[in-house]
Amino acid sequence: MKLTRPLSLLGVVTMVQPLGAVYAPIPEQEQGKQFSVMVRAGISQDSNIFGSASSKIDSMIYSFSPTLSVNSSITDQTFFTGSYTLSMDHFTDRPGDKTLDSHTIMARLAHAFSADSSIDLSNTFSATRNPESTLSGVPINTDQSFKRNQFDGRFSSKLGQKIDGVLKFRTVNYSYDNTTLAASIDRTENLYGVELGHQVLPEVRLSGEYRHQTISYESGGGTKDKTSDFVISGLEYQVAKKTSLSGRLGYEWRDRASEKSSSAPYVELSTKYDYAERSYIASGYNYTFEETSNTALYNDTKVSRFFVNVQHAVSALIVASASLNYEPSVLQGRRGVSDLDETTTRFGIALTYILNQNWTLSGTFDHDKVESDDPARGVKRDRFGINAALSF
């Protein structure tokens, strides 16, 4: 079980940055390392290993997770990075298989054609046998193991002294091992986008964007497929050296197969303040459509997501972090089915002790709570853990 919701020492908040191609863009935390290895091991207690509304199963979990990473500047203009992570979890009180293995493979290729034009391609494949976020309303002891593949492509180029353009593409495929779940929610989501940006001031960038999304289900797509069109405007503002703001506002028009079409505002807002070295507070709000785990009753869900992340360096060797997500949502009922209100709250804290540049020791706590008009979708779950990480 991966108790990683609190921000780590390398945690960051995703902010939309002004474009600017760079040669061999090696991630800052891995500069100077062609090969790196991180090994994590820990013990935790989970009060609800299946995330069920009733008949909860409590278990102690022993975890072991090594990660191998490689970074290589193939040329002065081309950079490759890749990683493989194995996660092994042993449950002392789990029905059925007590030891579960999960795998994640990531590869990224970035190439700068010039100082003003670049392409960035990445792919992440995961085979997860122990989902951290379980599916709401799924009966207890159901195998929720799944495979997920995500490919992202991004081409950016300067179109003038202060004008830039971006072409984007993303495809995500979900494939569940359980036959019933697979027939219900296996799908492919494709997203295409084009964006124009204007660097009004060195610290201010305005943008306009159009996106087109298709969601295609592997089974019963004639009743569940969707297409969406978005028009979005954006603002990135570096208020000061330690403060940044980012916002995207727009609208989504969604066309549902065999169901009534719908529309909704699209909102992405975030801010980050670095108030001291290795210390910051970040917060934001998102509003959008998302897919649901019960496609027989609901088309999708409209989600409002508020989040706050805090990291504070207590001392040179101790860092505390916390995160809070509050997500009120409305499941959009299919014909003859009423809409359903649901609220998800996720809270996590961590305390990390940096023994030296290679060793860290962390204590974590996570709390999940889902309150729903449908009692079968409610969840309460607490997880405590201690883990150590060695990197070299």
C-alpha positions in Angstrom: 0.0 0.0 0.0 1.5 3.3 -1.1 1.0 6.0 1.6 2.2 8.9 -0.5 -0.6 11.5 -0.6 1.3 14.0 1.6 3.9 15.9 -0.5 7.4 14.6 -0.4 10.6 16.6 -0.4 10.5 16.7 -4.2 6.7 17.4 -4.3 5.6 20.2 -6.5 2.4 21.8 -7.7 1.8 21.7 -11.4 1.7 25.2 -12.7 1.5 26.2 -16.4 4.8 27.8 -17.3 5.7 30.1 -20.1 7.1 28.2 -23.1 10.8 28.2 -23.8 12.7 25.3 -25.4 15.8 24.1 -23.8 18.5 21.6 -24.9 18.6 18.2 -23.2 16.1 19.2 -20.5 17.3 16.9 -17.6 15.1 17.0 -14.5 16.7 19.1 -11.8 16.7 16.5 -9.1 18.4 14.0 -11.4 21.1 16.2 -13.0 24.5 14.6 -13.0 23.0 11.1 -12.6 22.8 8.8 -15.6 21.5 5.9 -13.5 19.8 6.1 -10.1 18.1 3.6 -7.8 15.7 4.2 -5.0 14.5 1.5 -2.7 11.5 1.9 -0.4 10.4 -0.4 2.4 7.8 0.0 5.0 5.0 -1.3 7.3 1.5 0.1 7.5 -2.0 -0.5 8.9 -5.0 -0.1 6.6 -8.5 -0.1 8.2 -10.3 -0.9 5.0 -8.2 -2.6 2.4 -11.0 -2.9 -0.2 -12.4 0.5 0.4 -15.9 -1.0 1.0 -19.0 0.6 2.6 -19.6 -2.4 4.9 -17.8 -5.5 6.2 -14.5 -3.6 6.2 -11.3 -5.7 6.4 -8.4 -4.3 8.5 -4.9 -5.5 7.7 -1.2 -4.9 8.4 0.8 -4.5 5.2 4.5 -5.0 4.5 5.8 -3.1 1.4 8.9 -3.2 -0.7 9.4 -1.0 -3.8 12.6 -0.5 -5.8 12.8 2.1 -8.7 15.5 2.1 -11.3 15.8 5.4 -13.4 18.0 6.3 -16.3 18.7 9.7 -17.8 20.7 10.1 -21.0 21.5 13.1 -23.2 21.5 11.3 -26.5 22.7 14.5 -28.3 23.0 18.1 -27.3 19.4 18.5 -28.4 17.8 15.2 -27.4 17.1 13.8 -23.9 15.8 10.4 -22.8 14.6 9.4 -19.4 13.0 6.2 -18.2 12.2 4.3 -15.1 10.8 1.0 -13.8 9.1 0.6 -10.4 8.2 -2.7 -8.8 5.8 -2.5 -5.8 5.3 -5.6 -3.6 2.7 -5.5 -0.9 2.0 -8.4 1.6 -1.3 -8.3 3.6 -1.5 -10.3 6.8 -5.3 -10.5 6.7 -6.3 -10.3 3.1 -8.7 -12.9 1.7 -7.3 -14.7 -1.4 -3.9 -13.6 -2.6 -1.9 -12.0 0.3 1.1 -10.9 -1.7 0.4 -8.5 -4.6 2.9 -7.1 -7.2 2.4 -3.9 -9.2 4.6 -2.5 -12.0 5.1 0.9 -13.5 7.2 1.7 -16.6 7.8 5.3 -17.8 9.7 6.6 -20.8 10.2 10.2 -22.0 11.9 11.6 -25.1 12.4 15.3 -25.5 14.0 16.9 -28.5 14.7 20.6 -29.2 14.8 21.4 -32.9 16.0 24.8 -32.0 16.1 27.3 -29.1 12.4 28.1 -30.1 10.9 24.8 -31.0 10.7 21.5 -29.2 8.8 18.2 -28.9 8.2 16.2 -25.8 6.8 12.6 -25.9 6.2 10.4 -22.8 4.5 7.1 -22.1 3.6 5.6 -18.7 2.3 2.0 -18.3 1.1 0.6 -15.0 -0.2 -2.8 -14.0 -1.7 -2.3 -10.6 -2.9 -5.2 -8.4 -3.4 -3.1 -5.3 -5.2 0.2 -6.2 -4.7 2.9 -3.6 -8.0 4.6 -4.7 -10.6 1.9 -5.0 -13.8 2.2 -7.1 -16.9 3.5 -5.2 -19.8 1.1 -4.9 -17.9 -2.0 -6.1 -18.8 -5.1 -3.9 -16.3 -6.1 -1.3 -13.5 -8.6 -2.3 -13.9 -7.7 -6.0 -10.6 -7.8 -7.9 -10.0 -4.2 -8.9 -6.6 -4.9 -10.5 -6.2 -2.9 -13.7 -3.7 -1.8 -16.4 -3.4 1.8 -17.5 -1.4 3.2 -20.3 -1.0 7.0 -20.9 0.8 8.6 -23.9 1.4 12.3 -24.0 2.7 14.3 -26.9 3.5 18.1 -27.0 5.0 20.2 -29.7 5.7 23.9 -28.9 7.2 26.7 -31.0 7.7 30.4 -30.9 5.6 32.1 -33.5 6.9 35.6 -32.9 8.8 37.6 -30.3 6.0 37.2 -27.7 3.7 34.7 -29.4 4.0 30.9 -29.0 1.9 27.9 -30.1 1.4 24.5 -28.6 -0.1 21.3 -30.1 -1.1 18.7 -27.5 -2.3 15.1 -27.6 -3.1 12.6 -24.8 -4.5 9.1 -25.0 -5.3 7.0 -21.9 -6.4 3.4 -21.9 -8.0 1.5 -18.9 -8.2 -2.3 -18.8 -9.6 -4.1 -15.8 -8.8 -7.8 -15.0 -12.2 -8.5 -13.6 -14.6 -9.5 -16.4 -17.6 -7.6 -15.0 -15.6 -4.5 -14.4 -14.0 -4.7 -17.8 -17.4 -4.9 -19.5 -18.5 -1.9 -17.6 -15.6 0.6 -17.5 -12.8 -0.5 -19.9 -12.3 2.5 -22.1 -9.9 4.8 -24.1 -9.8 8.6 -23.6 -8.3 10.8 -26.3 -7.6 14.5 -25.9 -6.4 16.8 -28.6 -5.6 20.5 -28.1 -4.1 23.6 -29.7 -3.0 26.6 -27.7 -1.8 30.1 -28.6 0.0 32.1 -25.9 1.1 35.8 -25.6 3.8 36.8 -23.2 2.3 40.2 -22.3 5.0 40.9 -19.8 8.0 38.9 -18.6 5.9 37.8 -15.6 2.5 37.5 -17.4 1.3 35.1 -20.1 -2.2 35.0 -21.6 -3.4 32.0 -23.6 -6.4 30.8 -25.6 -7.0 27.1 -26.2 -9.3 24.7 -28.0 -9.6 21.0 -26.9 -11.5 18.0 -28.3 -12.0 14.9 -26.3 -13.4 11.4 -27.2 -14.2 8.7 -24.6 -14.8 5.3 -26.2 -15.8 2.3 -24.2 -14.7 -1.2 -25.1 -18.2 -2.7 -24.4 -21.6 -1.0 -24.9 -20.0 2.1 -26.3 -23.2 2.9 -28.2 -24.8 3.9 -24.9 -21.7 5.2 -23.0 -19.4 6.9 -25.5 -18.9 10.7 -25.3 -17.3 13.6 -27.1 -16.5 17.0 -25.7 -15.4 20.3 -27.1 -13.6 22.9 -24.9 -12.9 26.6 -25.3 -10.5 27.8 -22.6 -8.6 31.1 -21.8 -5.6 31.1 -19.5 -3.4 33.3 -17.3 0.0 32.6 -15.8 1.3 35.3 -13.5 4.6 35.2 -11.6 3.4 37.7 -8.9 6.8 37.8 -7.2 9.9 35.6 -6.9 8.2 33.4 -4.4 4.5 33.6 -5.5 2.9 32.4 -8.7 -0.7 32.2 -9.9 -2.3 30.1 -12.7 -5.8 30.1 -14.0 -7.8 28.6 -16.9 -11.4 29.3 -17.4 -13.6 28.0 -20.1 -16.6 25.9 -21.1 -17.2 22.3 -22.1 -19.9 21.0 -24.4 -20.4 17.3 -24.0 -22.3 15.0 -26.4 -23.3 11.7 -24.9 -24.2 8.6 -27.1 -27.9 7.7 -26.6 -28.2 10.1 -23.7 -29.0 13.8 -23.2 -26.1 16.1 -24.0 -24.8 18.4 -21.3 -22.4 21.4 -20.7 -20.5 22.8 -17.8 -17.9 25.5 -17.0 -14.3 24.3 -17.0 -12.1 25.7 -14.2 -8.4 25.3 -13.2 -7.1 27.6 -10.6 -3.9 27.3 -8.6 -1.4 29.3 -6.6 1.9 28.6 -4.8 3.9 30.6 -2.3 7.4 29.6 -1.3 7.7 31.3 2.1 11.0 29.7 3.1 13.6 27.3 1.8 11.9 23.9 1.3 8.7 25.4 2.6 5.6 26.4 0.7 1.9 26.4 0.6 -0.1 25.7 -2.5 -3.8 25.6 -3.2 -6.3 25.4 -6.0 -9.7 24.6 -7.4 -10.8 22.5 -10.4 -14.3 21.9 -11.9 -14.9 19.4 -14.7 -16.6 16.2 -15.9 -15.1 12.9 -14.9 -16.1 9.3 -15.6 -17.9 7.2 -13.0 -17.5 3.6 -11.7 -21.2 2.8 -12.3 -21.9 3.3 -15.9 -25.2 1.3 -15.7 -26.8 4.1 -13.6 -24.8 7.2 -14.3 -23.4 9.0 -17.4 -20.5 10.7 -15.6 -20.0 13.1 -12.7 -19.5 16.8 -12.3 -16.7 17.3 -9.8 -15.6 20.4 -7.8 -12.1 19.8 -6.4 -10.5 22.0 -3.7 -7.0 21.3 -2.6 -4.4 22.6 -0.2 -0.8 21.3 0.1 1.7 22.5 2.7 5.4 21.6 3.2 7.4 23.0 6.1 11.1 22.5 6.9 11.0 22.1 10.7 14.8 21.9 10.7 17.6 21.1 8.3 16.9 17.4 8.8 13.1 17.3 9.4 10.3 18.2 6.9 6.6 18.1 7.6 4.0 18.0 4.9 0.2 17.8 4.7 -2.5 17.7 2.0 -6.2 18.2 2.0 -8.6 17.4 -0.9 -12.3 18.3 -0.7 -14.4 17.1 -3.6 -18.2 17.7 -3.7 -19.6 16.1 -6.9 -22.9 15.3 -8.6 -23.3 12.0 -10.4 -25.3 12.6 -13.6 -28.1 10.0 -13.8 -28.9 8.2 -17.0 -32.5 8.4 -18.3 -35.0 7.6 -15.5 -32.2 7.8 -12.8 -32.0 10.8 -10.4 -28.7 12.7 -10.0 -26.8 11.7 -6.8 -24.7 14.0 -4.5 -21.4 12.7 -3.3 -18.6 14.3 -1.3 -15.1 12.9 -1.0 -12.5 14.1 1.6 -8.9 13.0 1.5 -6.4 14.2 4.2 -2.8 13.2 4.6 0.2 14.2 6.7 3.8 13.1 6.7 6.9 13.7 8.8 10.2 13.0 7.0 13.6 12.7 8.7 16.6 13.1 6.4 19.3 10.9 7.8 21.8 11.9 5.1 21.8 12.5 1.3 20.9 8.8 0.7 18.6 7.8 3.5 15.2 9.2 4.6 12.7 7.9 7.2 9.0 8.9 7.1 5.9 8.5 9.1 2.5 9.0 7.3 -1.2 9.1 8.0 -4.0 9.1 5.4 -7.7 9.5 5.9 -10.3 8.9 3.2 -14.1 9.6 3.6 -16.8 9.3 0.9 -20.3 10.5 1.9 -22.9 9.6 -0.7 -26.7 9.7 -1.2 -26.2 6.0 -2.1 -25.0 4.3 1.2 -23.4 1.5 -0.9 -20.9 4.1 -2.2 -19.8 5.4 1.2 -16.2 4.8 2.4 -14.2 5.4 5.5 -10.5 4.4 5.5 -7.5 5.2 7.7 -3.9 4.3 6.9 -0.8 4.7 9.2 2.7 3.8 8.0 6.4 4.0 8.5 8.8 3.7 5.6 12.4 4.1 4.8 14.0 5.1 1.4 17.5 4.6 0.2 18.7 6.3 -3.0 22.0 5.9 -4.7 
